[in-house]
């Protein structure tokens, strides 16, 4: 089906806080929900060919999609969410099964590519950054605030409510999956304390390559040129290549602390006070009693 402005009726405003996988309509701002598998970055089928109906019906797209329809359906949800405007959607009919897949737009980062033109460099970089920002190591769907500019230089809308809810500066994401340069992330706030853990492990708040193929590039303030507006970056440079980045903010509720009385999925039993050995929340392991 051709791209259309006749998008499905949006859900109530509260739906923007629900998981993306539920296919609920979302407000046209930077609020989104991560949950993309890192495997999707390894074989996401990204091509500079347009994302219009013609692009989705190409033999190369069909060949890629049918290799793993379940995973690639998920990948396409995030690709369309990142690239296409929020009042549009894209559909694909599997020629073998005749199943129709529908993916809703969101951030509108790559309007040219979304309407059939070859993706320019800015669009390639921003879609890549957006996909990396939405990866979650644990397969969890955690609300995030995505900040930055589209390929045409327009700010992703942000509301005061969004800034008040998502107060923790998290990371900067950049790279290019289209040409094989890879994707990178930097920390954009205080590192996690030794007692803390997070459902957003791929943001590298605690350092280390936690979510390959995303590469931990260091600190955003050392890699990137900031906007005059705080919390945003004009560009990030790594390995001699300059990229257009996106930055993310999360809620404090996405940060867990050993000792808060709840054994989170990021914590384990033990005798210590760190997430991997949190006696206060998870107790001692059975072989230690």
VMD Tcl script that draws the C-alpha trace (Angstrom):
set ca {
  {0.00 0.00 0.00}
  {1.14 3.51 -0.75}
  {2.08 5.83 2.14}
  {-0.95 7.74 3.29}
  {-1.86 10.58 5.59}
  {-4.93 8.65 6.68}
  {-3.35 7.04 9.70}
  {-5.32 4.86 12.11}
  {-7.15 6.85 14.79}
  {-4.72 7.71 17.61}
  {-5.14 6.21 21.04}
  {-5.67 8.42 24.10}
  {-2.72 10.48 25.27}
  {-1.89 8.00 28.01}
  {-1.16 5.38 25.36}
  {2.16 7.02 24.57}
  {3.53 5.52 27.78}
  {2.62 1.97 26.75}
  {5.05 -0.40 25.04}
  {5.66 0.22 21.36}
  {4.98 -3.44 20.68}
  {1.32 -2.87 21.55}
  {0.96 -0.74 18.38}
  {-0.70 2.07 20.28}
  {-0.71 5.56 18.76}
  {1.83 7.90 20.31}
  {1.95 11.64 20.74}
  {4.09 13.46 18.13}
  {7.00 14.20 20.44}
  {10.16 12.45 21.54}
  {8.50 9.98 23.87}
  {9.02 6.42 22.72}
  {9.54 2.95 24.12}
  {12.66 0.90 23.61}
  {12.72 -2.88 23.37}
  {14.49 -3.67 20.10}
  {16.69 -6.76 20.21}
  {20.37 -6.11 19.54}
  {20.19 -8.90 16.98}
  {18.11 -6.54 14.88}
  {21.13 -4.29 14.45}
  {23.26 -7.13 13.18}
  {20.96 -8.03 10.29}
  {18.41 -5.26 9.94}
  {18.22 -5.23 6.16}
  {18.69 -1.47 5.98}
  {19.07 -0.20 2.45}
  {19.38 3.29 1.03}
  {16.41 2.45 -1.19}
  {13.28 4.37 -0.25}
  {10.90 3.25 2.48}
  {7.80 3.81 0.34}
  {5.62 0.98 -0.94}
  {8.00 0.50 -3.87}
  {10.92 0.01 -1.50}
  {9.02 -2.52 0.61}
  {8.02 -4.56 -2.40}
  {11.52 -4.90 -3.82}
  {12.84 -8.48 -4.13}
  {15.75 -7.63 -1.82}
  {13.36 -6.52 0.94}
  {11.15 -9.58 0.51}
  {14.18 -11.87 0.60}
  {15.43 -10.24 3.82}
  {12.04 -10.12 5.54}
  {11.16 -13.78 4.88}
  {14.40 -15.00 6.48}
  {12.96 -14.27 9.92}
  {9.49 -12.66 9.75}
  {8.98 -12.46 13.53}
  {12.25 -10.68 14.25}
  {12.14 -8.52 11.14}
  {8.58 -7.46 11.88}
  {9.91 -6.10 15.18}
  {12.85 -4.40 13.44}
  {10.52 -2.75 10.93}
  {8.33 -1.42 13.72}
  {11.31 0.54 15.01}
  {12.62 1.53 11.58}
  {9.24 3.02 10.65}
  {8.82 4.52 14.12}
  {12.15 6.30 13.69}
  {11.97 7.34 10.04}
  {8.33 8.07 9.27}
  {6.15 10.92 10.51}
  {3.67 10.14 13.27}
  {0.56 10.60 11.09}
  {1.62 7.96 8.56}
  {2.14 4.20 8.44}
  {3.67 1.62 6.13}
  {2.28 -1.78 5.17}
  {3.77 -4.88 3.62}
  {2.01 -7.98 2.33}
  {4.05 -11.16 2.51}
  {3.72 -12.71 -0.98}
  {4.00 -16.23 0.43}
  {1.70 -16.08 3.45}
  {-0.44 -13.10 2.34}
  {-0.13 -11.71 5.87}
  {-0.25 -7.91 5.99}
  {2.13 -6.15 8.37}
  {1.37 -2.56 9.45}
  {3.96 -0.28 11.05}
  {3.15 3.15 12.48}
  {5.35 6.22 12.07}
  {6.59 8.31 14.97}
  {9.63 10.56 15.08}
  {9.83 11.45 11.37}
  {13.62 11.62 11.29}
  {14.03 10.71 7.60}
  {11.15 12.21 5.56}
  {12.86 11.85 2.19}
  {13.71 8.18 2.67}
  {10.26 7.60 4.15}
  {8.65 8.76 0.90}
  {10.71 6.76 -1.54}
  {13.89 8.79 -2.11}
  {17.31 7.23 -1.47}
  {18.39 7.92 2.10}
  {20.90 10.76 2.28}
  {23.78 10.69 4.75}
  {21.92 12.60 7.47}
  {18.95 10.24 7.23}
  {21.18 7.17 7.35}
  {22.92 8.45 10.47}
  {19.77 9.51 12.30}
  {17.85 6.31 11.62}
  {20.89 4.33 12.78}
  {21.17 6.44 15.94}
  {17.46 6.01 16.61}
  {17.58 2.23 16.28}
  {20.55 2.06 18.64}
  {18.74 4.24 21.17}
  {15.80 1.82 21.15}
  {17.78 -1.35 21.81}
  {17.20 -3.01 25.15}
  {19.52 -5.80 26.30}
  {16.85 -7.40 28.48}
  {14.05 -7.27 25.92}
  {12.19 -4.88 28.23}
  {10.01 -2.04 26.98}
  {11.07 1.06 28.91}
  {9.78 4.56 28.11}
  {12.51 6.94 26.95}
  {12.69 10.56 25.81}
  {14.48 11.03 22.47}
  {15.97 14.47 21.80}
  {17.62 15.89 18.70}
  {16.91 17.09 15.19}
  {15.45 15.44 12.12}
  {17.37 15.18 8.85}
  {15.69 18.41 7.72}
  {16.94 20.26 10.81}
  {13.69 20.39 12.78}
  {13.77 19.72 16.51}
  {11.94 16.66 17.76}
  {9.09 18.27 19.76}
  {9.47 18.10 23.53}
  {6.96 19.06 26.21}
  {7.55 20.35 29.71}
  {5.78 17.27 31.06}
  {8.25 15.08 29.17}
  {11.25 16.93 30.64}
  {9.81 16.71 34.14}
  {9.12 12.98 33.87}
  {12.41 12.02 32.20}
  {14.97 13.85 34.29}
  {17.96 11.52 34.02}
  {20.33 12.41 31.15}
  {21.35 9.06 29.74}
  {23.29 8.74 26.50}
  {24.14 9.93 23.00}
  {23.74 7.53 20.08}
  {25.25 7.80 16.60}
  {26.67 5.78 13.71}
  {25.66 4.42 10.32}
  {24.21 0.94 9.80}
  {23.55 1.58 6.11}
  {27.22 1.62 5.12}
  {28.53 -0.77 7.75}
  {30.31 1.79 9.95}
  {28.38 0.51 12.96}
  {26.63 2.24 15.84}
  {28.05 3.84 18.96}
  {26.87 5.16 22.30}
  {28.31 7.50 24.91}
  {27.24 8.24 28.48}
  {25.60 11.61 28.98}
  {25.23 11.89 32.71}
  {26.53 10.49 35.97}
  {27.69 6.91 35.84}
  {25.67 4.42 37.85}
  {26.89 4.04 41.42}
  {28.21 0.67 42.55}
  {24.86 -0.14 44.19}
  {22.79 0.83 41.14}
  {21.62 -1.01 38.03}
  {19.28 -0.15 35.18}
  {16.92 -1.78 32.73}
  {18.63 0.42 30.12}
  {21.92 -1.49 30.05}
  {22.67 -0.59 26.42}
  {23.04 3.07 27.30}
  {26.36 2.20 29.00}
  {25.60 4.27 32.06}
  {27.98 1.97 33.89}
  {30.48 1.60 31.05}
  {31.59 -1.43 29.08}
  {30.34 -2.99 25.86}
  {27.09 -4.22 27.37}
  {25.14 -4.54 24.16}
  {27.09 -5.53 21.05}
  {27.10 -4.60 18.21}
  {26.67 -1.15 19.80}
  {30.14 0.11 20.77}
  {30.77 2.11 23.94}
  {32.51 5.25 22.66}
  {33.08 7.07 25.96}
  {31.53 10.28 27.26}
  {29.25 12.43 25.13}
  {30.78 15.69 26.31}
  {34.17 14.50 25.02}
  {32.84 13.17 21.71}
  {30.18 15.67 20.73}
  {29.61 19.34 20.01}
  {26.71 20.61 22.13}
  {23.73 22.64 20.99}
  {23.19 25.96 22.74}
  {20.12 24.28 24.17}
  {21.30 22.03 27.00}
  {21.16 18.28 26.66}
  {21.44 18.15 22.86}
  {24.38 17.75 20.51}
  {25.06 19.09 17.03}
  {27.41 16.29 16.07}
  {29.56 13.49 17.51}
  {32.92 12.40 16.10}
  {34.38 8.93 16.50}
  {37.20 7.22 14.60}
  {37.58 10.37 12.51}
  {33.96 10.30 11.27}
  {31.39 12.94 12.26}
  {27.80 11.84 12.82}
  {24.43 13.41 13.56}
  {23.42 12.04 16.98}
  {20.35 11.63 19.13}
  {20.35 11.89 22.91}
  {18.10 10.17 25.43}
  {16.67 10.85 28.86}
  {15.04 8.31 31.16}
  {12.94 8.36 34.29}
  {14.55 7.83 37.67}
  {12.20 4.84 37.97}
  {14.42 3.03 35.43}
  {17.31 3.14 37.92}
  {17.34 0.42 40.61}
  {19.34 0.45 43.85}
  {20.47 -2.53 45.86}
  {18.92 -2.00 49.28}
  {15.56 -0.59 48.18}
  {13.79 -3.79 49.24}
  {12.90 -5.07 45.78}
  {14.83 -7.82 44.01}
  {14.90 -6.46 40.46}
  {15.64 -8.56 37.38}
  {19.00 -6.74 37.15}
  {19.97 -7.96 40.64}
  {21.07 -11.33 41.98}
  {21.34 -13.10 45.31}
  {24.58 -13.00 47.26}
  {26.32 -11.56 50.31}
  {27.16 -8.10 48.99}
  {25.54 -4.75 48.28}
  {26.07 -4.57 44.52}
  {23.54 -5.64 41.88}
  {25.32 -8.91 41.08}
  {25.33 -9.80 44.79}
  {22.51 -8.00 46.56}
  {21.70 -9.67 49.85}
  {19.41 -6.88 51.07}
  {16.98 -7.30 48.17}
  {17.47 -10.85 46.89}
  {18.81 -12.67 49.94}
  {21.69 -15.11 50.02}
  {22.01 -17.71 47.34}
  {20.94 -21.19 48.38}
  {24.47 -22.58 48.11}
  {25.70 -19.87 50.49}
  {23.29 -20.63 53.35}
}
mol new
graphics top color blue
foreach p $ca { graphics top sphere $p radius 0.5 }
foreach p [lrange $ca 0 end-1] q [lrange $ca 1 end] { graphics top cylinder $p $q radius 0.2 }
display resetview
